[in-house]
Amino acid sequence: MRVGDSAVAYPVRAVVVMGPSGCGKSSVGSALARALGNAPFIDADSLHSQESRDKMAGGVPLTDGDRWPWLGRVRQRIDAEARALVDAQSARGPADAQPLYIVCACSALKRSYRELLARGDALAAAADVLRDTLFVYLAVDRQELARRLGARQSHFMSPQLLDSQLAALDPPDDTREAAVSVDANGSLGSVVDDAAEWIRRFVAAPV
């Protein structure tokens, strides 16, 4: 689905801030949600099972078998937030209509994962899809990722997993996916500003 048509067919724009551990997904995502009108924010890390958390804390990479149920929970949460936004705006009436956004921080490393999150899978019921999805890839060089992970405290993700994350990473192809790439090596404020600008350009662009 392309975000440019969202205003009519898909009233909610879901923005998934993605990339490997250490790229700043949670920090950028929460700040971006505020920049997009205090949109609901979902941190996909909070939806991991305890078993997966324990594996990552021990430096054990997750398998697809670990990730698919987690991604299903993330998708369900996005859809629940979309329904709540649409219901709330319907209650306010057309005079109070405004762009609706949900922001989610999720690694979404593989294209197949992103297809699931975007409801591009066979389980999707078209009548139940209320949102269109744009992926914002936070591009950070490996040296900076390693520095951030080494300095991070109180997070279950072991820095030892960086190489496995980069090996699994399939950066989005904007010719095949609704996605933009943002250089996230800079300050939080500059990254959020750049991401917000890219999102607004993408949403406004003709299909």
Buried (B, 14 or more C-beta within 10 A) or exposed (E): BBBBEBBEEBBBBBBBBBBBBBBBBBBBBBBBBEBBEEBBBBBBBEBBEEEBBEBBEEEBBBEEEBBEEBBBBBBEBBBEBBBBBBEEBEEEEEEEEEBBBBBBBBBBBBBBBBBBBBBBEEEBEEEEBBBBBBBBBBEBEEEBBBBBBEEEEEBBBBBEBBEBBEEBBEBBEEEEBBBBBBEBBBEEEEBBBBBBEBBEEBBEEEE
